[in-house]
């Protein structure tokens, strides 16, 4: 997991749950931009307890604080990458 992302949560006194850890690992290890659905499907493999709402909340928190780039390729589907 990217230390910057880990520090982001600990600095805000937010828990790094198993679900968030899976999401952060996926984003950190990805070589491409991923949609929320793609992140969700990968996170589900790592931690079956992950729900789509957790993915959306986590990526919204990160993107609203400039930790993730939120990209629209013109297909009305946002994709995310670490900033």
Backbone bond lengths (Angstrom), bond angles and torsions (degrees), N, CA, C in turn:
res aa  C-N    CA-C-N  psi(-1)  N-CA   C-N-CA  omega(-1)  CA-C   N-CA-C  phi
1 X - - - 1.454 - - 1.526 108.46 -
2 X 1.307 115.98 138.88 1.457 123.70 177.93 1.537 109.26 -62.31
3 X 1.342 117.22 124.82 1.464 121.03 -178.11 1.523 112.58 -61.37
4 X 1.318 116.87 -32.42 1.461 120.01 177.56 1.523 110.97 -61.12
5 X 1.323 116.24 -42.17 1.460 120.81 178.86 1.525 110.60 -67.75
6 X 1.317 116.27 -42.42 1.463 120.20 178.30 1.529 109.84 -60.87
7 X 1.322 117.21 -46.90 1.467 121.40 179.50 1.517 111.89 -63.14
8 X 1.316 116.65 -33.91 1.463 121.01 178.33 1.528 110.09 -56.08
9 X 1.316 116.69 -46.32 1.466 120.96 -178.98 1.526 111.92 -72.83
10 X 1.315 117.24 -44.15 1.464 118.99 -178.27 1.529 111.17 -67.07
11 X 1.318 118.39 -36.18 1.470 121.22 177.42 1.523 111.87 -63.05
12 X 1.320 117.25 -28.46 1.459 122.27 -179.52 1.526 112.21 -97.38
13 X 1.325 115.60 8.52 1.461 121.55 179.97 1.531 112.40 58.45
14 X 1.331 115.53 31.87 1.462 121.63 176.50 1.525 108.20 -94.88
15 X 1.302 115.78 140.61 1.458 120.30 177.72 1.516 110.17 -71.78
16 X 1.323 114.48 142.84 1.459 119.50 171.68 1.526 105.56 -100.49
17 X 1.323 114.31 88.80 1.461 120.76 -178.97 1.532 110.08 -72.04
18 X 1.312 116.41 169.51 1.464 120.41 177.09 1.524 110.61 -58.39
19 X 1.334 115.60 -37.95 1.460 120.15 -179.51 1.534 110.52 -67.07
20 X 1.320 117.00 -46.39 1.466 119.94 178.49 1.518 111.31 -64.26
21 X 1.329 116.56 -39.21 1.456 120.47 178.66 1.527 110.27 -60.24
22 X 1.317 116.68 -42.77 1.469 120.61 177.93 1.524 110.32 -61.92
23 X 1.329 117.45 -44.83 1.469 122.14 -179.97 1.525 109.98 -62.11
24 X 1.319 116.86 -45.81 1.468 121.08 -179.29 1.519 111.47 -64.34
25 X 1.337 117.24 -39.62 1.468 120.56 177.53 1.523 111.47 -63.95
26 X 1.303 116.49 -40.98 1.471 120.76 179.32 1.520 110.00 -62.86
27 X 1.322 116.62 -47.17 1.463 120.55 179.76 1.527 111.67 -64.39
28 X 1.320 116.76 -39.84 1.466 121.50 -178.62 1.524 112.29 -67.24
29 X 1.320 116.24 -34.41 1.458 120.29 -174.46 1.525 113.87 -94.26
30 X 1.307 117.00 -5.99 1.461 120.32 -176.54 1.526 111.58 -77.84
31 X 1.320 115.23 138.96 1.466 121.61 176.06 1.522 111.54 -96.91
32 X 1.315 116.28 2.95 1.459 120.96 -176.08 1.524 109.40 -141.42
33 X 1.316 115.62 167.03 1.466 120.81 175.47 1.529 108.29 -74.89
34 X 1.327 116.14 139.26 1.459 120.83 -178.39 1.518 110.69 -122.00
35 X 1.317 116.48 144.58 1.459 121.07 174.09 1.530 108.56 -80.95
36 X 1.311 116.40 165.30 1.462 121.00 177.50 1.529 110.23 -58.97
37 X 1.320 116.45 -39.07 1.461 120.80 -179.81 1.524 111.32 -65.49
38 X 1.332 116.53 -40.13 1.466 120.25 178.63 1.530 110.58 -66.55
39 X 1.328 116.00 -41.34 1.463 120.28 176.98 1.527 109.25 -61.33
40 X 1.320 116.14 -44.76 1.458 121.86 -179.92 1.534 111.52 -58.89
41 X 1.318 117.44 -47.84 1.463 121.17 -178.03 1.527 111.31 -62.62
42 X 1.328 116.96 -40.14 1.465 120.38 178.11 1.530 110.78 -69.77
43 X 1.339 116.60 -41.68 1.463 121.15 -179.94 1.523 110.56 -63.60
44 X 1.313 116.99 -37.23 1.468 122.72 179.13 1.534 110.77 -61.15
45 X 1.338 116.28 -34.98 1.467 120.57 177.90 1.527 110.86 -67.40
46 X 1.334 115.96 -39.09 1.460 120.85 -178.50 1.524 112.51 -79.38
47 X 1.329 115.15 -35.13 1.458 120.49 -178.21 1.524 108.28 -145.65
48 X 1.322 117.43 98.67 1.470 121.10 -176.41 1.531 114.71 -57.18
49 X 1.331 117.57 -18.13 1.457 120.67 179.81 1.519 114.57 -80.52
50 X 1.318 117.02 -0.47 1.465 121.13 -178.90 1.524 110.07 -73.12
51 X 1.331 116.45 134.76 1.463 119.92 176.63 1.529 109.58 -115.73
52 X 1.313 115.46 158.15 1.458 121.48 -176.73 1.530 111.47 -61.14
53 X 1.319 117.42 -34.52 1.460 121.41 178.52 1.527 110.83 -60.92
54 X 1.320 117.18 -41.64 1.464 121.29 178.21 1.513 110.66 -61.98
55 X 1.321 116.89 -40.71 1.463 120.69 178.20 1.524 109.49 -62.23
56 X 1.317 117.39 -49.86 1.466 120.20 -179.32 1.521 112.18 -61.19
57 X 1.308 117.43 -42.90 1.469 120.43 179.99 1.522 111.35 -65.23
58 X 1.317 116.99 -40.52 1.463 121.00 -179.42 1.518 111.23 -67.60
59 X 1.331 117.50 -45.91 1.469 118.50 -178.99 1.530 111.20 -70.29
60 X 1.323 117.78 -31.17 1.466 120.19 176.46 1.521 110.48 -67.34
61 X 1.317 116.81 -43.64 1.458 121.34 177.55 1.523 110.67 -59.78
62 X 1.321 116.46 -46.34 1.460 120.84 -179.37 1.525 112.36 -68.36
63 X 1.317 118.03 -43.63 1.461 120.05 -177.92 1.528 112.02 -71.18
64 X 1.330 117.98 -34.08 1.464 120.03 179.08 1.531 111.98 -71.32
65 X 1.329 116.49 -14.89 1.464 121.54 176.97 1.531 111.78 -110.21
66 X 1.331 115.82 21.60 1.466 123.44 175.64 1.529 114.56 59.23
67 X 1.315 116.71 29.16 1.456 120.75 175.50 1.537 110.90 -93.03
68 X 1.337 116.16 -21.63 1.464 122.31 176.95 1.514 109.24 -126.51
69 X 1.320 115.41 144.59 1.466 120.53 168.90 1.516 107.66 -86.90
70 X 1.320 115.81 134.17 1.467 122.46 177.96 1.527 106.20 -108.69
71 X 1.319 116.30 114.60 1.462 121.76 -171.31 1.521 111.06 -120.33
72 X 1.331 115.77 134.60 1.464 121.49 175.05 1.522 107.29 -114.03
73 X 1.320 117.11 118.66 1.455 122.16 -179.31 1.528 112.37 -89.88
74 X 1.333 116.37 16.90 1.453 120.58 177.30 1.514 114.38 90.05
75 X 1.304 117.13 5.63 1.472 120.02 179.81 1.530 111.54 -108.74
76 X 1.346 115.70 17.25 1.463 122.99 180.00 1.521 113.11 60.00
77 X 1.322 116.51 26.26 1.456 121.87 178.62 1.532 107.19 -130.54
78 X 1.322 115.81 114.28 1.457 119.64 -179.38 1.508 110.55 -75.40
79 X 1.324 113.74 145.70 1.467 121.36 174.38 1.510 107.50 -126.83
80 X 1.318 115.79 156.12 1.460 121.24 -171.44 1.514 110.83 -129.53
81 X 1.343 113.87 145.67 1.462 121.08 173.00 1.518 107.90 -145.88
82 X 1.316 116.06 154.51 1.468 120.48 179.76 1.518 108.64 -65.64
83 X 1.308 115.17 134.99 1.462 122.26 -179.24 1.495 110.46 -77.95
